[in-house]
Every structure is written in structure tokens, then in C-alpha cells.
């Protein structure tokens, strides 16, 4: 239980890894990921990395389509829940 009148703030980072590159994410949920800024992303095998207070977890999201960068939204072909790996 969290004691009353105490706050905890975590440092959270979200990243998309695809095509040997890393892209900052602003949101992950359901069957979409939202880039922090619109930018082109190569298609291919991809995973999402969450870093919370320095602890990294990686989640496979399978193959994603090539993304032109005209928007921040990337729709995933399959469920984003896959094998999790922790560093």
C-alpha cells in the first residue's frame, strides 16, 4: 500500500525498434503505436522497448508495414502482446 501524501514519479521511455533504428514513441495501446513525432519507419520485424526507471523490457510486435512518416500513427497487423524480454 502506498502511504498517504507520498508521491512517486517514474522516468518512462517508450521506443520502437525496427530496421536497425530506434524511434521514440508517445503512446502504445491496442493495435497501434504512436510515434512521438511523424517520421518514416522502415517496415519489418519490430519490437517495443519500455524503460522505466532504467529497467528495460522488450515486447515483440511482429512485422510492421513501412511507414511514410505523414502521420504519427502506425497500425499493427497483429496483437502487440508478444514475448517480453527484460534487461
N, CA, C and O atoms as a Tinker XYZ file with bonds, in Angstrom:
   348  protein
     1  N      0.835000   -1.180000    0.000000    73     2
     2  CA     0.000000    0.000000    0.000000    64     1     3
     3  C      0.876000    1.239000    0.000000    63     2     4     5
     4  O      1.903000    1.281000    0.678000    81     3
     5  N      0.478000    2.230000   -0.747000    73     3     6
     6  CA     1.209000    3.496000   -0.807000    64     5     7
     7  C      0.736000    4.377000    0.337000    63     6     8     9
     8  O     -0.463000    4.556000    0.552000    81     7
     9  N      1.685000    4.915000    1.054000    73     7    10
    10  CA     1.350000    5.782000    2.183000    64     9    11
    11  C      0.692000    7.064000    1.684000    63    10    12    13
    12  O      1.076000    7.584000    0.636000    81    11
    13  N     -0.294000    7.583000    2.420000    73    11    14
    14  CA    -0.930000    8.839000    2.012000    64    13    15
    15  C      0.085000    9.979000    1.987000    63    14    16    17
    16  O      1.061000    9.983000    2.736000    81    15
    17  N     -0.167000   10.928000    1.122000    73    15    18
    18  CA     0.665000   12.124000    0.985000    64    17    19
    19  C      2.074000   11.832000    0.467000    63    18    20    21
    20  O      2.970000   12.661000    0.624000    81    19
    21  N      2.282000   10.660000   -0.151000    73    19    22
    22  CA     3.573000   10.354000   -0.758000    64    21    23
    23  C      3.372000   10.144000   -2.239000    63    22    24    25
    24  O      2.439000    9.464000   -2.665000    81    23
    25  N      4.235000   10.719000   -2.999000    73    23    26
    26  CA     4.156000   10.609000   -4.459000    64    25    27
    27  C      5.371000    9.845000   -4.972000    63    26    28    29
    28  O      6.441000    9.849000   -4.362000    81    27
    29  N      5.172000    9.196000   -6.100000    73    27    30
    30  CA     6.287000    8.545000   -6.774000    64    29    31
    31  C      6.230000    8.945000   -8.241000    63    30    32    33
    32  O      5.188000    8.856000   -8.889000    81    31
    33  N      7.344000    9.375000   -8.733000    73    31    34
    34  CA     7.430000    9.747000  -10.132000    64    33    35
    35  C      8.462000    8.846000  -10.786000    63    34    36    37
    36  O      9.588000    8.725000  -10.303000    81    35
    37  N      8.075000    8.215000  -11.889000    73    35    38
    38  CA     8.977000    7.323000  -12.607000    64    37    39
    39  C      9.430000    7.990000  -13.895000    63    38    40    41
    40  O      8.685000    8.747000  -14.517000    81    39
    41  N     10.657000    7.698000  -14.282000    73    39    42
    42  CA    11.134000    8.135000  -15.593000    64    41    43
    43  C     10.777000    7.033000  -16.580000    63    42    44    45
    44  O     11.253000    5.904000  -16.456000    81    43
    45  N      9.935000    7.361000  -17.563000    73    43    46
    46  CA     9.427000    6.377000  -18.519000    64    45    47
    47  C      9.830000    6.777000  -19.935000    63    46    48    49
    48  O      9.671000    7.928000  -20.340000    81    47
    49  N     10.360000    5.793000  -20.684000    73    47    50
    50  CA    10.682000    5.977000  -22.098000    64    49    51
    51  C     10.024000    4.855000  -22.891000    63    50    52    53
    52  O      9.971000    3.712000  -22.436000    81    51
    53  N      9.525000    5.185000  -24.075000    73    51    54
    54  CA     8.940000    4.202000  -24.987000    64    53    55
    55  C      9.659000    4.306000  -26.323000    63    54    56    57
    56  O      9.803000    5.401000  -26.866000    81    55
    57  N     10.115000    3.168000  -26.861000    73    55    58
    58  CA    10.854000    3.154000  -28.113000    64    57    59
    59  C     10.353000    2.055000  -29.032000    63    58    60    61
    60  O      9.989000    0.970000  -28.577000    81    59
    61  N     10.337000    2.337000  -30.314000    73    59    62
    62  CA    10.071000    1.350000  -31.350000    64    61    63
    63  C     11.404000    1.040000  -32.019000    63    62    64    65
    64  O     12.113000    1.951000  -32.445000    81    63
    65  N     11.747000   -0.246000  -32.111000    73    63    66
    66  CA    12.963000   -0.681000  -32.787000    64    65    67
    67  C     12.565000   -1.413000  -34.054000    63    66    68    69
    68  O     11.795000   -2.372000  -34.002000    81    67
    69  N     13.083000   -0.968000  -35.196000    73    67    70
    70  CA    12.763000   -1.594000  -36.480000    64    69    71
    71  C     13.839000   -1.211000  -37.498000    63    70    72    73
    72  O     14.277000   -0.061000  -37.543000    81    71
    73  N     14.253000   -2.164000  -38.300000    73    71    74
    74  CA    15.230000   -1.870000  -39.349000    64    73    75
    75  C     16.552000   -1.355000  -38.828000    63    74    76    77
    76  O     17.208000   -0.552000  -39.492000    81    75
    77  N     16.957000   -1.803000  -37.645000    73    75    78
    78  CA    18.224000   -1.351000  -37.066000    64    77    79
    79  C     18.192000    0.070000  -36.536000    63    78    80    81
    80  O     19.239000    0.632000  -36.214000    81    79
    81  N     17.005000    0.661000  -36.439000    73    79    82
    82  CA    16.855000    2.032000  -35.950000    64    81    83
    83  C     15.931000    2.061000  -34.738000    63    82    84    85
    84  O     15.187000    1.113000  -34.489000    81    83
    85  N     15.984000    3.148000  -33.996000    73    83    86
    86  CA    15.149000    3.334000  -32.811000    64    85    87
    87  C     14.347000    4.622000  -32.974000    63    86    88    89
    88  O     14.889000    5.664000  -33.340000    81    87
    89  N     13.027000    4.530000  -32.691000    73    87    90
    90  CA    12.130000    5.668000  -32.856000    64    89    91
    91  C     11.390000    5.907000  -31.540000    63    90    92    93
    92  O     10.846000    4.973000  -30.950000    81    91
    93  N     11.373000    7.153000  -31.086000    73    91    94
    94  CA    10.681000    7.472000  -29.835000    64    93    95
    95  C      9.173000    7.377000  -30.028000    63    94    96    97
    96  O      8.629000    7.868000  -31.017000    81    95
    97  N      8.509000    6.738000  -29.071000    73    95    98
    98  CA     7.054000    6.600000  -29.097000    64    97    99
    99  C      6.414000    7.521000  -28.071000    63    98   100   101
   100  O      6.992000    7.812000  -27.024000    81    99
   101  N      5.206000    7.973000  -28.396000    73    99   102
   102  CA     4.434000    8.781000  -27.465000    64   101   103
   103  C      3.342000    7.977000  -26.784000    63   102   104   105
   104  O      2.878000    8.334000  -25.701000    81   103
   105  N      2.927000    6.867000  -27.437000    73   103   106
   106  CA     1.815000    6.077000  -26.909000    64   105   107
   107  C      1.850000    4.678000  -27.515000    63   106   108   109
   108  O      2.239000    4.499000  -28.669000    81   107
   109  N      1.439000    3.691000  -26.725000    73   107   110
   110  CA     1.291000    2.312000  -27.182000    64   109   111
   111  C     -0.030000    1.802000  -26.633000    63   110   112   113
   112  O     -0.318000    1.980000  -25.450000    81   111
   113  N     -0.830000    1.173000  -27.471000    73   111   114
   114  CA    -2.073000    0.609000  -26.964000    64   113   115
   115  C     -2.865000   -0.087000  -28.042000    63   114   116   117
   116  O     -2.891000    0.339000  -29.197000    81   115
   117  N     -3.525000   -1.187000  -27.635000    73   115   118
   118  CA    -4.343000   -1.920000  -28.589000    64   117   119
   119  C     -3.526000   -2.374000  -29.776000    63   118   120   121
   120  O     -2.504000   -3.043000  -29.620000    81   119
   121  N     -3.979000   -2.010000  -30.966000    73   119   122
   122  CA    -3.272000   -2.425000  -32.179000    64   121   123
   123  C     -2.550000   -1.264000  -32.852000    63   122   124   125
   124  O     -2.331000   -1.288000  -34.063000    81   123
   125  N     -2.174000   -0.233000  -32.064000    73   123   126
   126  CA    -1.442000    0.904000  -32.634000    64   125   127
   127  C     -0.260000    1.292000  -31.757000    63   126   128   129
   128  O     -0.229000    1.004000  -30.560000    81   127
   129  N      0.707000    1.951000  -32.378000    73   127   130
   130  CA     1.741000    2.696000  -31.665000    64   129   131
   131  C      1.729000    4.097000  -32.265000    63   130   132   133
   132  O      1.480000    4.269000  -33.459000    81   131
   133  N      1.996000    5.078000  -31.442000    73   131   134
   134  CA     2.049000    6.468000  -31.894000    64   133   135
   135  C      3.473000    6.972000  -31.716000    63   134   136   137
   136  O      4.013000    6.971000  -30.609000    81   135
   137  N      4.067000    7.399000  -32.809000    73   135   138
   138  CA     5.398000    7.992000  -32.746000    64   137   139
   139  C      5.338000    9.318000  -31.997000    63   138   140   141
   140  O      4.306000    9.989000  -32.004000    81   139
   141  N      6.424000    9.695000  -31.361000    73   139   142
   142  CA     6.485000   10.987000  -30.689000    64   141   143
   143  C      6.424000   12.124000  -31.706000    63   142   144   145
   144  O      5.892000   13.197000  -31.421000    81   143
   145  N      6.973000   11.878000  -32.894000    73   143   146
   146  CA     6.889000   12.852000  -33.988000    64   145   147
   147  C      6.735000   12.079000  -35.286000    63   146   148   149
   148  O      7.224000   10.953000  -35.389000    81   147
   149  N      6.070000   12.651000  -36.278000    73   147   150
   150  CA     5.917000   11.924000  -37.540000    64   149   151
   151  C      7.260000   11.788000  -38.250000    63   150   152   153
   152  O      7.939000   12.782000  -38.510000    81   151
   153  N      7.633000   10.557000  -38.559000    73   151   154
   154  CA     8.874000   10.296000  -39.290000    64   153   155
   155  C      8.759000    8.943000  -39.982000    63   154   156   157
   156  O      8.023000    8.072000  -39.518000    81   155
   157  N      9.479000    8.759000  -41.084000    73   155   158
   158  CA     9.421000    7.488000  -41.799000    64   157   159
   159  C     10.033000    6.355000  -40.976000    63   158   160   161
   160  O     11.038000    6.538000  -40.289000    81   159
   161  N      9.407000    5.185000  -41.060000    73   159   162
   162  CA     9.897000    3.992000  -40.366000    64   161   163
   163  C      9.944000    2.862000  -41.395000    63   162   164   165
   164  O      8.959000    2.616000  -42.090000    81   163
   165  N     11.095000    2.170000  -41.495000    73   163   166
   166  CA    11.158000    1.051000  -42.439000    64   165   167
   167  C     10.274000   -0.086000  -41.932000    63   166   168   169
   168  O     10.125000   -0.261000  -40.723000    81   167
   169  N      9.707000   -0.833000  -42.812000    73   167   170
   170  CA     8.913000   -1.985000  -42.405000    64   169   171
   171  C      9.806000   -3.140000  -42.008000    63   170   172   173
   172  O     11.001000   -3.143000  -42.304000    81   171
   173  N      9.226000   -4.122000  -41.335000    73   171   174
   174  CA     9.970000   -5.320000  -40.974000    64   173   175
   175  C      9.696000   -5.743000  -39.549000    63   174   176   177
   176  O      8.788000   -5.225000  -38.897000    81   175
   177  N     10.491000   -6.693000  -39.067000    73   175   178
   178  CA    10.365000   -7.165000  -37.689000    64   177   179
   179  C     10.600000   -6.004000  -36.736000    63   178   180   181
   180  O     11.521000   -5.209000  -36.923000    81   179
   181  N      9.759000   -5.916000  -35.715000    73   179   182
   182  CA     9.866000   -4.783000  -34.800000    64   181   183
   183  C      9.567000   -5.213000  -33.369000    63   182   184   185
   184  O      8.912000   -6.226000  -33.126000    81   183
   185  N     10.068000   -4.411000  -32.429000    73   183   186
   186  CA     9.694000   -4.611000  -31.041000    64   185   187
   187  C      9.592000   -3.248000  -30.352000    63   186   188   189
   188  O     10.207000   -2.269000  -30.775000    81   187
   189  N      8.804000   -3.217000  -29.288000    73   187   190
   190  CA     8.649000   -2.024000  -28.463000    64   189   191
   191  C      9.480000   -2.226000  -27.207000    63   190   192   193
   192  O      9.443000   -3.290000  -26.590000    81   191
   193  N     10.225000   -1.201000  -26.837000    73   191   194
   194  CA    11.016000   -1.231000  -25.612000    64   193   195
   195  C     10.461000   -0.196000  -24.640000    63   194   196   197
   196  O     10.277000    0.969000  -24.994000    81   195
   197  N     10.197000   -0.634000  -23.415000    73   195   198
   198  CA     9.816000    0.298000  -22.357000    64   197   199
   199  C     10.989000    0.365000  -21.381000    63   198   200   201
   200  O     11.557000   -0.661000  -21.008000    81   199
   201  N     11.341000    1.570000  -20.977000    73   199   202
   202  CA    12.391000    1.759000  -19.983000    64   201   203
   203  C     11.758000    2.557000  -18.843000    63   202   204   205
   204  O     11.399000    3.723000  -19.008000    81   203
   205  N     11.629000    1.919000  -17.702000    73   203   206
   206  CA    11.025000    2.567000  -16.538000    64   205   207
   207  C     12.061000    2.590000  -15.432000    63   206   208   209
   208  O     12.505000    1.549000  -14.948000    81   207
   209  N     12.439000    3.798000  -15.041000    73   207   210
   210  CA    13.482000    3.993000  -14.026000    64   209   211
   211  C     14.716000    3.144000  -14.324000    63   210   212   213
   212  O     15.295000    2.540000  -13.421000    81   211
   213  N     15.114000    3.103000  -15.603000    73   211   214
   214  CA    16.328000    2.408000  -16.007000    64   213   215
   215  C     16.171000    0.918000  -16.274000    63   214   216   217
   216  O     17.135000    0.276000  -16.691000    81   215
   217  N     14.984000    0.342000  -16.047000    73   215   218
   218  CA    14.755000   -1.080000  -16.286000    64   217   219
   219  C     14.063000   -1.263000  -17.637000    63   218   220   221
   220  O     12.975000   -0.735000  -17.866000    81   219
   221  N     14.701000   -2.010000  -18.516000    73   219   222
   222  CA    14.224000   -2.189000  -19.888000    64   221   223
   223  C     13.449000   -3.490000  -20.043000    63   222   224   225
   224  O     13.848000   -4.532000  -19.523000    81   223
   225  N     12.326000   -3.413000  -20.772000    73   223   226
   226  CA    11.568000   -4.595000  -21.190000    64   225   227
   227  C     11.283000   -4.438000  -22.670000    63   226   228   229
   228  O     10.980000   -3.342000  -23.139000    81   227
   229  N     11.382000   -5.538000  -23.405000    73   227   230
   230  CA    11.143000   -5.512000  -24.847000    64   229   231
   231  C     10.003000   -6.459000  -25.179000    63   230   232   233
   232  O      9.931000   -7.576000  -24.667000    81   231
   233  N      9.103000   -5.987000  -26.056000    73   231   234
   234  CA     7.933000   -6.751000  -26.452000    64   233   235
   235  C      7.906000   -6.866000  -27.974000    63   234   236   237
   236  O      7.840000   -5.855000  -28.673000    81   235
   237  N      7.956000   -8.068000  -28.477000    73   235   238
   238  CA     7.888000   -8.281000  -29.916000    64   237   239
   239  C      6.502000   -7.892000  -30.421000    63   238   240   241
   240  O      5.494000   -8.260000  -29.818000    81   239
   241  N      6.448000   -7.150000  -31.522000    73   239   242
   242  CA     5.155000   -6.798000  -32.122000    64   241   243
   243  C      5.048000   -7.365000  -33.533000    63   242   244   245
   244  O      4.127000   -7.022000  -34.274000    81   243
   245  N      5.994000   -8.238000  -33.910000    73   243   246
   246  CA     5.946000   -8.886000  -35.213000    64   245   247
   247  C      6.401000   -7.961000  -36.329000    63   246   248   249
   248  O      7.212000   -7.059000  -36.116000    81   247
   249  N      5.873000   -8.195000  -37.509000    73   247   250
   250  CA     6.244000   -7.419000  -38.693000    64   249   251
   251  C      5.315000   -6.213000  -38.817000    63   250   252   253
   252  O      4.094000   -6.347000  -38.742000    81   251
   253  N      5.904000   -5.042000  -39.008000    73   251   254
   254  CA     5.097000   -3.843000  -39.241000    64   253   255
   255  C      5.293000   -3.388000  -40.682000    63   254   256   257
   256  O      6.334000   -3.652000  -41.283000    81   255
   257  N      4.289000   -2.702000  -41.239000    73   255   258
   258  CA     4.429000   -2.197000  -42.607000    64   257   259
   259  C      5.346000   -0.981000  -42.646000    63   258   260   261
   260  O      5.546000   -0.311000  -41.633000    81   259
   261  N      5.897000   -0.704000  -43.817000    73   259   262
   262  CA     6.681000    0.527000  -43.993000    64   261   263
   263  C      5.761000    1.714000  -43.715000    63   262   264   265
   264  O      4.598000    1.719000  -44.119000    81   263
   265  N      6.296000    2.717000  -43.021000    73   263   266
   266  CA     5.507000    3.886000  -42.619000    64   265   267
   267  C      6.098000    5.142000  -43.262000    63   266   268   269
   268  O      7.287000    5.421000  -43.105000    81   267
   269  N      5.277000    5.891000  -43.977000    73   267   270
   270  CA     5.756000    7.045000  -44.753000    64   269   271
   271  C      6.185000    8.230000  -43.904000    63   270   272   273
   272  O      6.986000    9.048000  -44.356000    81   271
   273  N      5.673000    8.343000  -42.693000    73   271   274
   274  CA     6.010000    9.482000  -41.843000    64   273   275
   275  C      5.037000   10.631000  -41.968000    63   274   276   277
   276  O      5.255000   11.687000  -41.375000    81   275
   277  N      3.955000   10.450000  -42.735000    73   275   278
   278  CA     2.966000   11.520000  -42.879000    64   277   279
   279  C      2.108000   11.688000  -41.631000    63   278   280   281
   280  O      1.479000   12.729000  -41.442000    81   279
   281  N      2.081000   10.663000  -40.778000    73   279   282
   282  CA     1.362000   10.762000  -39.507000    64   281   283
   283  C      2.200000   10.089000  -38.434000    63   282   284   285
   284  O      3.240000    9.499000  -38.727000    81   283
   285  N      1.742000   10.179000  -37.186000    73   283   286
   286  CA     2.449000    9.546000  -36.080000    64   285   287
   287  C      1.924000    8.138000  -35.799000    63   286   288   289
   288  O      2.575000    7.372000  -35.089000    81   287
   289  N      0.771000    7.791000  -36.337000    73   287   290
   290  CA     0.091000    6.534000  -36.015000    64   289   291
   291  C      0.557000    5.386000  -36.914000    63   290   292   293
   292  O      0.584000    5.514000  -38.138000    81   291
   293  N      0.922000    4.262000  -36.288000    73   291   294
   294  CA     1.256000    3.037000  -37.006000    64   293   295
   295  C      0.317000    1.951000  -36.493000    63   294   296   297
   296  O      0.294000    1.651000  -35.300000    81   295
   297  N     -0.457000    1.367000  -37.403000    73   295   298
   298  CA    -1.366000    0.287000  -37.036000    64   297   299
   299  C     -0.635000   -1.038000  -37.173000    63   298   300   301
   300  O      0.005000   -1.304000  -38.190000    81   299
   301  N     -0.735000   -1.858000  -36.150000    73   299   302
   302  CA    -0.064000   -3.149000  -36.128000    64   301   303
   303  C     -0.942000   -4.204000  -36.779000    63   302   304   305
   304  O     -2.168000   -4.148000  -36.681000    81   303
   305  N     -0.320000   -5.156000  -37.439000    73   303   306
   306  CA    -1.058000   -6.214000  -38.119000    64   305   307
   307  C     -1.583000   -7.259000  -37.151000    63   306   308   309
   308  O     -2.596000   -7.902000  -37.426000    81   307
   309  N     -0.908000   -7.439000  -36.014000    73   307   310
   310  CA    -1.332000   -8.432000  -35.042000    64   309   311
   311  C     -1.268000   -7.841000  -33.646000    63   310   312   313
   312  O     -0.867000   -6.691000  -33.466000    81   311
   313  N     -1.660000   -8.623000  -32.671000    73   311   314
   314  CA    -1.673000   -8.168000  -31.279000    64   313   315
   315  C     -0.284000   -7.718000  -30.852000    63   314   316   317
   316  O      0.695000   -8.403000  -31.151000    81   315
   317  N     -0.166000   -6.568000  -30.150000    73   315   318
   318  CA     1.144000   -6.080000  -29.728000    64   317   319
   319  C      1.717000   -6.851000  -28.558000    63   318   320   321
   320  O      2.858000   -6.604000  -28.168000    81   319
   321  N      0.958000   -7.784000  -27.980000    73   319   322
   322  CA     1.473000   -8.534000  -26.838000    64   321   323
   323  C      2.205000   -9.758000  -27.362000    63   322   324   325
   324  O      1.617000  -10.620000  -28.015000    81   323
   325  N      3.471000   -9.817000  -27.073000    73   323   326
   326  CA     4.281000  -10.943000  -27.521000    64   325   327
   327  C      5.212000  -11.354000  -26.402000    63   326   328   329
   328  O      4.919000  -11.117000  -25.231000    81   327
   329  N      6.316000  -11.959000  -26.744000    73   327   330
   330  CA     7.284000  -12.369000  -25.744000    64   329   331
   331  C      7.946000  -11.142000  -25.142000    63   330   332   333
   332  O      8.411000  -10.262000  -25.867000    81   331
   333  N      7.989000  -11.082000  -23.823000    73   331   334
   334  CA     8.629000   -9.970000  -23.139000    64   333   335
   335  C     10.035000  -10.382000  -22.740000    63   334   336   337
   336  O     10.257000  -11.509000  -22.297000    81   335
   337  N     10.974000   -9.476000  -22.897000    73   335   338
   338  CA    12.363000   -9.691000  -22.503000    64   337   339
   339  C     12.785000   -8.538000  -21.616000    63   338   340   341
   340  O     12.549000   -7.376000  -21.947000    81   339
   341  N     13.405000   -8.852000  -20.495000    73   339   342
   342  CA    13.804000   -7.841000  -19.530000    64   341   343
   343  C     15.315000   -7.750000  -19.468000    63   342   344   345
   344  O     16.003000   -8.771000  -19.465000    81   343
   345  N     15.835000   -6.532000  -19.418000    73   343   346
   346  CA    17.273000   -6.311000  -19.236000    64   345   347
   347  C     17.527000   -5.891000  -17.805000    63   346   348
   348  O     18.673000   -5.651000  -17.426000    81   347
